[in-house]
Amino acid sequence: GDHWAGLLEILKNGFPKGWKPRGQLGDHISIHPGYTTIMVGIPGSGKSEILDQILIQLSIDYNLRGGYFSPENRPTELHLLKLIEKLVGRSVWRCDKNILENARNFLEDRFFWIYPNEGYDLDNILEKVRQSVLRYGINWFVIDPWNKLEHQYTQSETKYISESLDKIANFNHKNGTHCFIVAHPTKMRLNQ
C-alpha cells in the first residue's frame, strides 16, 4: 500500500530534508510539515522573538506562508513593526519608503493573523487556520502563548493537553502544516 511506496521513497532518496533554519540551529534541527514544535521557557526569555526570526528566515528561504494566533503580541501593528525590523535588519524608524514598501509586500503575502470572532478555543483557532490554508496556502501556524487559549477542561488538565496535541497533530497531518506552540510554564520556582 501507501506505506510501502513511502518506505521505498525513503530508501531511494533518504528522509525528507524539511525546512532548515539558518546558522548552527540548522545543523541540529529541521522542521517538517505535519509536525508540531513546542517552545518552552520562562516569560520574557525571548521565545517569541527567536521564533519570529526563524519564521522570517524560513519564509524567505523556502517561500513559506504562515499564520499567527498571538494575542499577547497585540496590537498587531507592534508585532508587524518587530517583523519588519527582523526582515530588513534595522530599526523601522531608519527605513526609507522603498524598504518599507518591499517589507509590506513580503509580509502581506506571507504572514497572516488569526483571531477567531467565535472565541479562542482550539477548535475555533484550527478552523481559522484551515480557512487560511485554503485561502492563502499557509504552511505553518503559531499558537503563542498556549495559555491564552480558552481551555475547555471537561477532564484532567493532562488528558486535555494530550487530546489537544493529538488534535493539532491530526490537523497538521491532514493539512500539511507545521504548528509552533509557545508555552510558559505555569509554576516557575527559582533557586532549587
N, C-alpha and C positions, 0 to 999 in steps of 0.2 A: 504493500500500500504506500501511502504518502510518506510514512516514516522511513521506509527502506530507501526511497528515492532521496530523501533528505540525508540519510546516512551516506549514501554513495556520493552525494554532492560534497559532503564534508571530507570524505576520504580523497576525493579528486582535487578539491580546491582549498582544503583547510577550513577552519572555523571562520565565520564571517568576521571581518575586522572591526565593525562597529564604528562609532564616532570617537575619535581620539582627541582629547584636549591637547592644547599646545604645551610645549615645555616638558619638564620632568614628569608632570602628572600623567601625560600621555604615555609615558613608559610603563606606568603601573596600572592604568585603568582604561577601559573602553566602554562606551555607553551604547547599548543596543536597543532598537525598537522592541517593544513587547515586555520591557522590564521596568523596575522601579528602583530609584536611588533614594535613600533616606539620609539626610544630613542632620546630625545631632550635635549640639554644643550649647554652652551657657549663653543666655541672652546677651547681645551686644558683642559677640565674639567674631562677627563678620561673615556668618554663614550665607546670608542673602547676598552680600556684596561679592563674595567669591563665586557664588552660583551665577549671578548676573554676568560676571566677567567670562566665565566658562561658556555660558549660553550665547553671548555676543560672538565669541570666537568660533563656536561650533556652527552658528548661523552663517558666518562668513565662509568658513572652510568647507561646509557641506551643504550650503544653501537650504538651511532648515527654517521652519516656521514654528512658533510656539505661542502658548497662552499662559497668562498668569492669573491665578486666584491668589491675590496678595493684599488683603485688606489692610495690613499694617503698613504697607507702602503707599497708602493714600496720604495726601492727594496724589492721584495718578500722575499729575504734572511733575511732581517731585521725583517720582520713580523714573519718568521719562528723561528728566534732566540728568539723573545718575547714569542712565543707559547711554545717553548721548556722550557724556564725558568718557565712559568706558570705550565707546565706539571710536571717537576721534582722538582720544589720548590727551585731552587738555580741558581746562575749565570752559564751561559753556559760555561764560562771560567774555572769553577771549576767542570766540569763533566768529568769522565773518558770515555774511548772508549765504554764500555758496556752500560753505561747510555745513551750516545748519540745514539748508535745503537738501543736501545729499544725505545727511543723517536722518532727516524726516522721511525721505523716500525709502531709505533702507528699513527703518523701524516700522513705518506704516505698512510695509509689505510683509514683514516677518514677525512682528510682536503684537500680541492681542491681549486684552484684559477681559477676564471672566468674572462677572459679578451677577449671579442669578437674582432676578427680582423676586423669585419664589422662595428665597431663603438660602442659607449657607449650609444645608446638609449635603452629604456626599452625593446622593442621587441627583440632586439639582445641579451640582457642580459638574458631575460626569455627563449629564445631559447637555449642558452648555459646551463642554469640551467636545462631545460628539458632533454637535452642530458646527463647531469650529473646524473639526476635521473635514466635514463635508463641504463647508463654505470656503475655508481658507487653505485646507490641506496641511493643518498643523501636524508636526512630528513629535512635539514634546509639550508637556504642561507642568506647571509648578503649583503646589499647594503650600503656601508659606504665610503663616505657620499652621501646622496641623491643629493646634489648639483653638484656632479661630473658626473651625468648622462648628456647626451646630450638631453636636454629637447626640445621637438617639440611643441612649443606653436603655435597652429593654432587658439586658442581661449583664454579666460582669464586664468590666472595662476591658479585660484581657480578651475575652471572647469577642467583644465588639470590635476591637482593634484588629484581631485576626480576621474576622469576617470582612472588615473594611479593606484590609490589604488584599484579601482574596478577590474582592470586587474590583479593586484597581488593577490587579494582575490580569484578571479576565478581560477587563476593558482594554488594557494595553495590548494584550494578545490579539484581540478581535480587531482593534483599530490601528495596530502598528505604531502606537505611540510609546513614548517613554515618560514616566511620571517622576518628578523630583518632589520629594516631601521634605520640608524643613520643620524640624521638631525641637522645641525647647523642653528639656527635662523639667517636670513639674516640681520636683523637690531636689534642690541642689544643696548639699551640706559640705561646707568647706572645712579644711584643716582636719581631715580624718586620717 
